[in-house]
Amino acid sequence: MNIVVWVASGLLAAAYLFAGGTKLLMPKERLAANPSMAAAAEALSATSLKLIGGVEVAGALGLILPWLTGIAPILTPAAAVGLALLQVGAAVFHGRRAEYKQWPVSAAFLAVAVFIAAARTAEVAR
């Protein structure tokens, strides 16, 4: 089971590092040119995009580093819960804009984050 959780954590962390890093490093104008980021770039301020990107990168690091190092491992399920809440917010954002095609992606990321949170919480509780 531990291997499955590590694989899920690694894949989710990689996805969030990429998405969050893109939001942090690219200017709003370049994000608006990317079809997968255009809706967010259109609706949100540059500061909001940077903050969301920072949360995504912090969450990605939180999925891996605390558990890997053994330093404050409770932060790993906390990061997973935070990323799950981020996905709920993303689903609401896209729903208000009638962008329902984004919901399956949000649901998949949410499911993986909840799985990681539950698995790591159970291990911390032991």
KOLGUDO-875450 format. One record per residue: residue in one letter; x, y, z of N, C-alpha, C, O in turn. Coordinates in pm, whole numbers, plus 32768, in hexadecimal, padded with zeros to 4 digits. Layout:
BEGIN
aXYZXYZXYZXYZ;...
***
This chain:
BEGIN
m80527F8980008000800080008056807E8000803580E17FBF;n80C480798048811D80EC8050815081147FC6815C818B7FA8;i816D80B37F72819E80D17EEB813281187E9A814F81777E51;v80B780EC7EA78048812B7E5F803881BD7E8B802282167E38;v804481D57F0D8037825E7F4080AC82B37F0F809883287EEC;w8123827C7F0C819682C77EDA818682E97E4681A583597E1C;v815782897DF7814382A37D6880D983107D5580ED836D7D07;a806A83047D9D800183697D93803583F27DC0801884587D81;s808283F37E2B80BA84717E5C811A84AF7DF7811785277DE0;g816D845C7DBC81CD848E7D5A818984C67CDE81B0852F7CAC;l8124847F7CAD80DD84AF7C36809085307C538093858E7C04;l804C85357CC5800185AE7CE8806186237D01804686937CD7;a80CE86087D45813086727D5F816A86A77CDC817B87207CCC;a8189864E7C7F81C0867A7BFE815B86D17BB3818087377B7A;a80DD86A97BB5807786F77B70806A87827BAE806187E67B67;y806887877C34805C88097C7680D9885D7C6980D088D87C5F;l814E881F7C6981C9886C7C5381C888AC7BCA81F089207BB9;f819B88607B67819688967ADF812F89077AD5814F89747AA5;a80B588ED7B02804B89527AF7806A89CD7B4B805C8A3E7B1D;g809589B67BC780B58A267C1F812F8A737BF281328AEE7BF6;g81958A2A7BC6820D8A6C7B9481F18AC07B1A82288B2D7B09;t81998A8D7AC481728ADA7A4E812E8B5C7A76814C8BC67A40;k80D38B547AD6808E8BCD7B0480EE8C2F7B4880DF8CA87B3C;l814F8BF97B8F81AF8C507BD482128C937B7382358D077B85;l823D8C4A7B0F82AA8C7A7ABA827E8CC57A3D82C88D1A7A0B;m82088CA67A0A81DB8CE6798E818A8D6379AC813D8D677A0C;p819C8DCB795A81468E40796A80B68E1F7942809D8DC078F7;k805A8E6E79737FCC8E57795A7FAC8E5178C47F578E02789B;e7FEE8EA178757FD58EA477E57FF78E1F77A37FAE8DF1774B;r80658DE177CD80898D5E7795802B8CF177C6800D8C93777C;l7FFC8CFC78417F9A8C9C78737F188CA678247ED88C417808;a7EF18D1F78007E768D3477B47E7E8CF4772A7E188CD176F0;a7EF78CE676F47F098CA976717F038C1076767EF38BCF760E;n7F0F8BD776ED7F098B4577007E778B1C77117E368B4B776F;p7E428AC676B97DB48AA376C37D8A8A69774A7D1A8A807776;s7DE18A1E778A7DBB89E2780B7DBF8A46787E7D878A2B78E9;m7DFF8AB6786A7E098B1B78D47DBE8B9C78B27DB78BF77905;a7D878BA578397D4B8C21780B7CD78C4F78637CCB8CC67880;a7C828BF2788E7C0E8C1978E07C3A8C5979627C048CC0798A;a7C9A8C1C79A47CCA8C547A237D108CDA7A0C7CFD8D387A59;a7D5F8CE379A17DA68D5F79857D458DD079647D5F8E447984;e7CD78DAD79247C738E1279017C278E43797C7C0B8EBA7988;a7C078DE879D67BAF8E087A467BF88E3B7AC27BBC8E817B14;l7C778E1A7AD07CBE8E397B4C7D2B8EA27B347D5C8EB27AC5;s7D4E8EE87B9E7DBC8F487B957E418EFE7B927E498E887BB4;a7EA88F447B697F2E8F097B667F598EDF7BF27F998E777C02;t7F378F2E7C557F5A8F0C7CDF7F138E8C7D0C7F508E377D4C;s7E958E807CEA7E4A8E077D0E7E878D8C7CCD7E928D237D0C;l7EAD8D987C4F7EEC8D287C097F6E8D007C4D7F8A8C897C5D;k7FBE8D627C74803D8D447CB880238D027D40806B8CA57D65;l7FBF8D317D887F9F8CF47E097F708C637DF97F9A8C0C7E45;i7F1B8C4B7D987EED8BC27D7E7F638B6A7D567F6F8AF97D83;g7FBB8B9F7D0180328B547CDB808A8B347D5280C08AC67D5C;g80998B947DAD80E88B7D7E2580AB8B117E7E80F28ABE7EB6;v80268B137E8B7FE18AAC7EDA7FF58A237E99800D89C07EDF;e7FED8A1D7E157FFF899D7DD0808D89677DE2809F88EF7DFB;v80F089BC7DD7817B89917DEA819389677E7B81D189007E94;a816189B67ED9817189927F67812D890D7F85816388BA7FCE;g80B688F97F4E806F887B7F6180BC88057F2780C3879A7F64;a80F488197EB1814287AE7E7281BA87897EC781D787127EDB;l820087ED7EF9827487D17F508247878F7FD1828B87378006;g81D387BB8004819E87828080817386F18073817486A780D5;l814E86C77FFA812B863B7FE581A485DF7FF38195856C801B;i821A86117FD3829185BD7FCA82F285D1803E831685728084;l831C864D8052838E866680AC837A863F813E83D385FF8176;p830B8660817E82FE8639820B830285A2821F83418570827C;w82BF855981C782BB84C781D68343848B81B5836F842C81F6;l838484C081508405848C8126847184A2819084C2844981AA;t8471851881CD84D88539823084B6850A82BC850E84FD8311;g843584F082D5840C84CC835C83FE854383B983E585338430;i840E85BB83838400863583D18371866583C58345868B8358;a832986648432829C868F84378248864883CD820B86898378;p824485C383D081FA85798368816485968366812285768304;i812E85D183CF80A185F783CF80858660836380128671833B;l80EC86A5833580DA870A82CC80B586CC82458079870F81F1;t80D7864D823080B5860D81B1801E85FC81A17FE88625813B;p7FD785C082037F4585BC81F27F06864781F57E9F865E81B5;a7F4286A3823F7F0D872C82407F19876C81B57EBD87B18188;a7F89875581737F9A878980EB7F368749808C7EFF878C8034;a7F1E86C8809D7EBD868380477E3086BB805C7DE686CD7FFC;v7E0C86D780D87D89871380F47D82879E80B67D1C87C3807B;g7DED87EA80C17DF0887080847DDF886B7FEE7D9788BD7FB4;l7E20880B7FAD7E1287FE7F1D7D8687CE7EF77D5187F47E8E;a7D4A877B7F4B7CC0874F7F327C6287C87F387C0A87D77EE4;l7C76881D7F9B7C2388957FA77C3A88F37F307BDD89337F00;l7CB688FB7F027CD5894B7E8C7C8689187E137C5589687DC3;q7C7988957E067C2E885C7D967B9988757DA27B5588887D3E;v7B6688777E1B7AD9889B7E2E7AC4892B7DFF7A6389497DBA;g7B2089827E247B198A0D7DF67B238A187D5F7ADE8A697D21;a7B7989C77D237B8689C77C907B05899A7C4E7ADB89D37BE9;a7AC589347C867A4689037C4E79DB896F7C58798D89827BFB;v79D689B57CC879758A227CD979918A907C7479358AC37C32;f7A108AB67C677A388B1E7C077A0B8AFA7B7B79CC8B4A7B36;h7A2B8A817B507A078A577AC879718A447AB9793A8A607A4E;g792E8A177B21789C8A097B1B78568A8F7B0977F78A9A7ABC;r78858AF47B5078498B797B41785E8BB17AB578108C067A88;r78C38B837A7278DF8BB079EA78A88B4F798278C38B5C790A;a785B8AEC79AF781F8A857959788A8A39790878738A137895;e78FD8A257945796A89D97906796B894C794179C989247986;y79018904792578ED88817963794F88187931796087B07971;k798E883078C179EF87CE788F7A6A87C678EA7AB6876578E1;q7A7F882979407AEF8828799E7AD287D47A1A7B2E87B07A63;w7A5287B67A327A2E876D7AAC7A6C86E27AB77A9486BD7B25;p7A7786947A4D7AB786117A5E7B48861A7A8C7B7685C77ADB;v7B8F867E7A5C7C1B86907A877C1D86B67B1C7C6B867E7B69;s7BC887147B427BC1873B7BD07B9A86C47C277BD186B17C94;a7B3A86747BF77B0D86007C457B7C859A7C547B8C855F7CBF;a7BCA85837BEB7C3885237BF27CA385527C547CD285057CA7;f7CC985D27C4A7D2E86097CA67CFA86057D357D4485E67D92;l7C7A86257D477C3C86217DCC7C4085947E057C6385817E79;a7C1D85317DB37C1B84A67DE27CA684777E0B7CB584357E72;v7D0C84997DBD7D9584707DDE7DC384B57E5F7E0184777EB4;a7DA485367E6C7DCC857F7EE67D8785457F617DC785387FCA;v7D0785237F577CBF84E97FC97CFA84607FEB7D09843E8060;f7D1A84117F857D59838E7F9C7DDC839F7FE97DF58357804A;i7E2F83FC7FBD7EB0841280007E9A8443808F7EDC841480EC;a7E3D849F80A17E2184D281287DF4846381857E22845A81F7;a7D9A840E81547D6883A181A77DD6833B81C77DE3830F8239;a7E24831681637E8D82B281777EF982E581D57F23829E8230;r7F26835F81C17F90839482157F5E83B482A27FAA83A68302;t7EE183DF82B07EAA83F683357EA3837483847EC3837183FB;a7E7A830983427E75828683847EFF825A83B27F0D821E841C;e7F65827883627FED82518388802382A783F9806C8275844F;v8000832983FA802D838184667FEA835984E9802783618554;a7F6D832E84E17F21830985597F54828A859B7F3982728611;r7F9E823985537FD281BD858D803C81D585F280718177862C;
***
